[in-house]
């Protein structure tokens, strides 16, 4: 497969994942994603930021999150985020250390 075609397919798959998480399944909480899969919407935004930075594009965490979420984190939290329970928070500590802390 030509490289440009592969890049376009990967980009399309990313956009579909983003739409799924940001429009179709706003009920799925980041903490649950992190605890089950080892990544969440914030991780995807961070990976977007890292890719931009590697290309010499100056992009901070909040800007990347706003681009990925299509809104500010404050708006997302107010509209979609629920309070995590003690069990979720405890599991998150382990998941974060295993998946984010090692980057």
N, CA and C atoms as an extended XYZ file, in Angstrom:
309
Properties=species:S:1:pos:R:3:atomname:S:1:resname:S:1:resid:I:1 pbc="F F F"
N         0.850       -1.174        0.000 N   UNK     1
C         0.000        0.000        0.000 CA  UNK     1
C         0.895        1.235        0.000 C   UNK     1
N         0.568        2.198       -0.845 N   UNK     2
C         1.362        3.436       -0.863 CA  UNK     2
C         1.337        4.143        0.494 C   UNK     2
N         2.433        4.735        0.873 N   UNK     3
C         2.565        5.378        2.171 CA  UNK     3
C         1.498        6.447        2.394 C   UNK     3
N         1.228        7.285        1.404 N   UNK     4
C         0.241        8.347        1.562 CA  UNK     4
C        -1.144        7.762        1.819 C   UNK     4
N        -1.469        6.684        1.150 N   UNK     5
C        -2.759        6.032        1.367 CA  UNK     5
C        -2.847        5.482        2.783 C   UNK     5
N        -1.787        4.880        3.240 N   UNK     6
C        -1.764        4.354        4.607 CA  UNK     6
C        -1.944        5.478        5.623 C   UNK     6
N        -1.274        6.593        5.414 N   UNK     7
C        -1.400        7.751        6.305 CA  UNK     7
C        -2.844        8.254        6.308 C   UNK     7
N        -3.461        8.323        5.147 N   UNK     8
C        -4.842        8.798        5.052 CA  UNK     8
C        -5.804        7.850        5.758 C   UNK     8
N        -5.580        6.540        5.635 N   UNK     9
C        -6.424        5.564        6.311 CA  UNK     9
C        -6.244        5.637        7.826 C   UNK     9
N        -5.009        5.797        8.265 N   UNK    10
C        -4.755        5.941        9.703 CA  UNK    10
C        -5.423        7.194       10.236 C   UNK    10
N        -5.325        8.290        9.505 N   UNK    11
C        -5.955        9.541        9.922 CA  UNK    11
C        -7.475        9.396        9.983 C   UNK    11
N        -8.044        8.699        9.008 N   UNK    12
C        -9.495        8.477        9.003 CA  UNK    12
C        -9.905        7.624       10.199 C   UNK    12
N        -9.131        6.604       10.508 N   UNK    13
C        -9.440        5.750       11.664 CA  UNK    13
C        -9.333        6.558       12.957 C   UNK    13
N        -8.333        7.426       13.070 N   UNK    14
C        -8.189        8.276       14.240 CA  UNK    14
C        -9.391        9.205       14.384 C   UNK    14
N        -9.807        9.823       13.273 N   UNK    15
C       -10.958       10.730       13.329 CA  UNK    15
C       -12.219        9.977       13.750 C   UNK    15
N       -12.367        8.750       13.302 N   UNK    16
C       -13.535        7.956       13.679 CA  UNK    16
C       -13.487        7.589       15.160 C   UNK    16
N       -12.307        7.233       15.664 N   UNK    17
C       -12.152        6.965       17.091 CA  UNK    17
C       -12.480        8.214       17.893 C   UNK    17
N       -11.976        9.336       17.462 N   UNK    18
C       -12.253       10.601       18.145 CA  UNK    18
C       -13.750       10.881       18.165 C   UNK    18
N       -14.434       10.725       17.041 N   UNK    19
C       -15.881       10.952       16.978 CA  UNK    19
C       -16.605        9.983       17.906 C   UNK    19
N       -16.194        8.741       17.896 N   UNK    20
C       -16.828        7.733       18.744 CA  UNK    20
C       -16.738        8.139       20.214 C   UNK    20
N       -15.562        8.574       20.641 N   UNK    21
C       -15.352        8.938       22.045 CA  UNK    21
C       -15.958       10.288       22.407 C   UNK    21
N       -15.993       11.216       21.466 N   UNK    22
C       -16.421       12.569       21.784 CA  UNK    22
C       -17.898       12.836       21.502 C   UNK    22
N       -18.519       12.007       20.647 N   UNK    23
C       -19.919       12.232       20.303 CA  UNK    23
C       -20.797       11.023       20.596 C   UNK    23
N       -20.329        9.848       20.211 N   UNK    24
C       -21.169        8.648       20.330 CA  UNK    24
C       -21.179        8.072       21.745 C   UNK    24
N       -20.070        8.160       22.458 N   UNK    25
C       -19.954        7.516       23.776 CA  UNK    25
C       -19.420        8.472       24.837 C   UNK    25
N       -20.070        9.601       24.956 N   UNK    26
C       -19.665       10.556       25.990 CA  UNK    26
C       -19.942       10.007       27.389 C   UNK    26
N       -20.744        8.945       27.467 N   UNK    27
C       -21.051        8.333       28.753 CA  UNK    27
C       -19.877        7.536       29.324 C   UNK    27
N       -18.954        7.144       28.477 N   UNK    28
C       -17.797        6.378       28.939 CA  UNK    28
C       -16.813        7.337       29.598 C   UNK    28
N       -16.509        7.074       30.845 N   UNK    29
C       -15.646        7.962       31.611 CA  UNK    29
C       -14.170        7.684       31.322 C   UNK    29
N       -13.366        8.752       31.308 N   UNK    30
C       -11.926        8.606       31.093 CA  UNK    30
C       -11.300        7.652       32.102 C   UNK    30
N       -11.705        7.755       33.361 N   UNK    31
C       -11.087        6.916       34.385 CA  UNK    31
C       -11.368        5.430       34.109 C   UNK    31
N       -12.551        5.111       33.606 N   UNK    32
C       -12.866        3.727       33.267 CA  UNK    32
C       -12.052        3.254       32.069 C   UNK    32
N       -11.895        4.121       31.073 N   UNK    33
C       -11.059        3.780       29.916 CA  UNK    33
C        -9.630        3.509       30.363 C   UNK    33
N        -9.116        4.390       31.207 N   UNK    34
C        -7.735        4.251       31.678 CA  UNK    34
C        -7.569        2.964       32.467 C   UNK    34
N        -8.521        2.690       33.340 N   UNK    35
C        -8.417        1.499       34.186 CA  UNK    35
C        -8.552        0.213       33.376 C   UNK    35
N        -9.348        0.230       32.325 N   UNK    36
C        -9.553       -0.979       31.523 CA  UNK    36
C        -8.569       -1.130       30.369 C   UNK    36
N        -8.245       -0.017       29.719 N   UNK    37
C        -7.456       -0.098       28.485 CA  UNK    37
C        -6.063        0.513       28.589 C   UNK    37
N        -5.815        1.264       29.649 N   UNK    38
C        -4.498        1.872       29.794 CA  UNK    38
C        -4.325        3.173       29.033 C   UNK    38
N        -5.416        3.708       28.499 N   UNK    39
C        -5.380        5.024       27.853 CA  UNK    39
C        -6.768        5.622       27.919 C   UNK    39
N        -6.842        6.938       27.700 N   UNK    40
C        -8.127        7.634       27.720 CA  UNK    40
C        -8.072        8.798       26.733 C   UNK    40
N        -9.086        9.607       26.747 N   UNK    41
C        -9.128       10.765       25.849 CA  UNK    41
C        -7.937       11.693       26.091 C   UNK    41
N        -7.571       11.879       27.353 N   UNK    42
C        -6.428       12.740       27.669 CA  UNK    42
C        -5.133       12.181       27.090 C   UNK    42
N        -5.000       10.872       27.090 N   UNK    43
C        -3.821       10.237       26.493 CA  UNK    43
C        -3.774       10.519       24.995 C   UNK    43
N        -4.926       10.367       24.333 N   UNK    44
C        -4.978       10.641       22.900 CA  UNK    44
C        -4.614       12.086       22.607 C   UNK    44
N        -5.082       13.010       23.432 N   UNK    45
C        -4.724       14.416       23.262 CA  UNK    45
C        -3.224       14.620       23.493 C   UNK    45
N        -2.680       13.914       24.483 N   UNK    46
C        -1.235       14.030       24.756 CA  UNK    46
C        -0.419       13.471       23.594 C   UNK    46
N        -0.851       12.374       23.025 N   UNK    47
C        -0.148       11.799       21.875 CA  UNK    47
C        -0.212       12.745       20.682 C   UNK    47
N        -1.332       13.434       20.526 N   UNK    48
C        -1.489       14.450       19.482 CA  UNK    48
C        -0.485       15.581       19.716 C   UNK    48
N        -0.406       16.023       20.969 N   UNK    49
C         0.537       17.080       21.340 CA  UNK    49
C         1.968       16.636       21.071 C   UNK    49
N         2.322       15.429       21.484 N   UNK    50
C         3.673       14.921       21.279 CA  UNK    50
C         4.024       14.851       19.796 C   UNK    50
N         3.074       14.418       18.971 N   UNK    51
C         3.313       14.358       17.519 CA  UNK    51
C         3.544       15.757       16.961 C   UNK    51
N         2.756       16.720       17.431 N   UNK    52
C         2.941       18.103       16.986 CA  UNK    52
C         4.311       18.626       17.399 C   UNK    52
N         4.670       18.389       18.654 N   UNK    53
C         5.965       18.856       19.157 CA  UNK    53
C         7.126       18.229       18.391 C   UNK    53
N         6.995       16.939       18.039 N   UNK    54
C         8.039       16.265       17.262 CA  UNK    54
C         8.201       16.884       15.875 C   UNK    54
N         7.129       17.483       15.357 N   UNK    55
C         7.173       18.155       14.054 CA  UNK    55
C         7.586       19.617       14.182 C   UNK    55
N         7.948       20.038       15.397 N   UNK    56
C         8.371       21.410       15.612 CA  UNK    56
C         7.226       22.379       15.837 C   UNK    56
N         6.027       21.860       16.059 N   UNK    57
C         4.861       22.704       16.322 CA  UNK    57
C         4.727       22.873       17.826 C   UNK    57
N         4.745       24.114       18.277 N   UNK    58
C         4.638       24.398       19.702 CA  UNK    58
C         3.183       24.246       20.127 C   UNK    58
N         2.921       23.216       20.916 N   UNK    59
C         1.557       22.956       21.374 CA  UNK    59
C         1.624       22.471       22.806 C   UNK    59
N         0.865       23.111       23.673 N   UNK    60
C         0.817       22.715       25.066 CA  UNK    60
C        -0.313       21.732       25.333 C   UNK    60
N        -0.356       21.218       26.555 N   UNK    61
C        -1.336       20.213       26.955 CA  UNK    61
C        -2.763       20.711       26.801 C   UNK    61
N        -3.048       21.913       27.286 N   UNK    62
C        -4.415       22.434       27.223 CA  UNK    62
C        -4.866       22.671       25.789 C   UNK    62
N        -3.975       23.172       24.952 N   UNK    63
C        -4.320       23.386       23.548 CA  UNK    63
C        -4.622       22.056       22.864 C   UNK    63
N        -3.802       21.054       23.125 N   UNK    64
C        -4.025       19.736       22.528 CA  UNK    64
C        -5.347       19.142       23.000 C   UNK    64
N        -5.634       19.272       24.274 N   UNK    65
C        -6.904       18.755       24.791 CA  UNK    65
C        -8.085       19.465       24.152 C   UNK    65
N        -8.000       20.770       24.028 N   UNK    66
C        -9.106       21.511       23.428 CA  UNK    66
C        -9.302       21.124       21.963 C   UNK    66
N        -8.199       20.895       21.245 N   UNK    67
C        -8.306       20.448       19.858 CA  UNK    67
C        -8.926       19.061       19.781 C   UNK    67
N        -8.522       18.156       20.669 N   UNK    68
C        -9.053       16.800       20.638 CA  UNK    68
C       -10.507       16.762       21.099 C   UNK    68
N       -10.794       17.417       22.208 N   UNK    69
C       -12.138       17.398       22.783 CA  UNK    69
C       -13.132       18.260       21.999 C   UNK    69
N       -12.622       19.264       21.302 N   UNK    70
C       -13.515       20.193       20.615 CA  UNK    70
C       -14.135       21.191       21.573 C   UNK    70
N       -13.592       21.266       22.773 N   UNK    71
C       -14.062       22.181       23.819 CA  UNK    71
C       -12.994       22.209       24.905 C   UNK    71
N       -13.150       23.099       25.841 N   UNK    72
C       -12.202       23.133       26.946 CA  UNK    72
C       -12.456       21.950       27.879 C   UNK    72
N       -11.459       21.608       28.682 N   UNK    73
C       -11.629       20.537       29.663 CA  UNK    73
C       -12.718       20.893       30.660 C   UNK    73
N       -12.824       22.167       31.014 N   UNK    74
C       -13.853       22.596       31.945 CA  UNK    74
C       -15.240       22.310       31.377 C   UNK    74
N       -15.417       22.592       30.076 N   UNK    75
C       -16.704       22.306       29.431 CA  UNK    75
C       -16.990       20.801       29.403 C   UNK    75
N       -15.976       20.012       29.045 N   UNK    76
C       -16.147       18.559       28.989 CA  UNK    76
C       -16.554       18.021       30.369 C   UNK    76
N       -15.816       18.436       31.377 N   UNK    77
C       -16.107       17.950       32.726 CA  UNK    77
C       -17.519       18.328       33.165 C   UNK    77
N       -17.903       19.558       32.892 N   UNK    78
C       -19.237       20.020       33.298 CA  UNK    78
C       -20.347       19.260       32.574 C   UNK    78
N       -20.105       18.893       31.332 N   UNK    79
C       -21.138       18.261       30.521 CA  UNK    79
C       -21.149       16.737       30.591 C   UNK    79
N       -19.978       16.120       30.868 N   UNK    80
C       -19.900       14.668       30.689 CA  UNK    80
C       -19.231       13.892       31.821 C   UNK    80
N       -18.435       14.527       32.625 N   UNK    81
C       -17.657       13.783       33.621 CA  UNK    81
C       -18.439       13.598       34.917 C   UNK    81
N       -18.389       12.395       35.446 N   UNK    82
C       -19.015       12.108       36.737 CA  UNK    82
C       -17.925       11.942       37.785 C   UNK    82
N       -18.308       11.994       39.035 N   UNK    83
C       -17.352       11.834       40.134 CA  UNK    83
C       -16.902       10.371       40.206 C   UNK    83
N       -15.604       10.175       40.292 N   UNK    84
C       -15.061        8.823       40.414 CA  UNK    84
C       -15.207        8.340       41.852 C   UNK    84
N       -15.486        7.044       41.979 N   UNK    85
C       -15.589        6.478       43.327 CA  UNK    85
C       -14.208        6.042       43.821 C   UNK    85
N       -14.118        5.651       45.062 N   UNK    86
C       -12.831        5.292       45.677 CA  UNK    86
C       -12.163        4.126       44.953 C   UNK    86
N       -12.939        3.143       44.534 N   UNK    87
C       -12.386        1.983       43.830 CA  UNK    87
C       -11.788        2.387       42.485 C   UNK    87
N       -12.482        3.251       41.747 N   UNK    88
C       -11.960        3.738       40.472 CA  UNK    88
C       -10.664        4.523       40.664 C   UNK    88
N       -10.644        5.368       41.682 N   UNK    89
C        -9.454        6.179       41.954 CA  UNK    89
C        -8.261        5.310       42.318 C   UNK    89
N        -8.492        4.271       43.110 N   UNK    90
C        -7.405        3.371       43.509 CA  UNK    90
C        -6.866        2.617       42.296 C   UNK    90
N        -7.756        2.097       41.457 N   UNK    91
C        -7.336        1.395       40.245 CA  UNK    91
C        -6.587        2.331       39.302 C   UNK    91
N        -6.999        3.602       39.286 N   UNK    92
C        -6.348        4.577       38.414 CA  UNK    92
C        -4.887        4.783       38.797 C   UNK    92
N        -4.589        4.781       40.069 N   UNK    93
C        -3.198        4.958       40.509 CA  UNK    93
C        -2.297        3.922       39.857 C   UNK    93
N        -2.736        2.684       39.872 N   UNK    94
C        -1.954        1.599       39.275 CA  UNK    94
C        -1.881        1.757       37.766 C   UNK    94
N        -3.022        1.997       37.133 N   UNK    95
C        -3.057        2.125       35.691 CA  UNK    95
C        -2.195        3.288       35.198 C   UNK    95
N        -2.288        4.414       35.887 N   UNK    96
C        -1.492        5.579       35.509 CA  UNK    96
C         0.002        5.262       35.621 C   UNK    96
N         0.409        4.648       36.717 N   UNK    97
C         1.821        4.316       36.910 CA  UNK    97
C         2.307        3.353       35.835 C   UNK    97
N         1.472        2.380       35.471 N   UNK    98
C         1.869        1.384       34.484 CA  UNK    98
C         1.861        1.932       33.059 C   UNK    98
N         0.977        2.849       32.756 N   UNK    99
C         0.791        3.269       31.377 CA  UNK    99
C         1.277        4.676       31.052 C   UNK    99
N         1.219        5.565       31.990 N   UNK   100
C         1.616        6.950       31.729 CA  UNK   100
C         2.928        7.270       32.428 C   UNK   100
N         3.083        6.784       33.639 N   UNK   101
C         4.276        7.076       34.415 CA  UNK   101
C         5.566        6.588       33.789 C   UNK   101
N         5.465        5.605       32.895 N   UNK   102
C         6.671        5.042       32.287 CA  UNK   102
C         7.066        5.723       30.977 C   UNK   102
N         6.323        6.771       30.567 N   UNK   103
C         6.648        7.443       29.317 CA  UNK   103
C         7.799        8.392       29.492 C   UNK   103
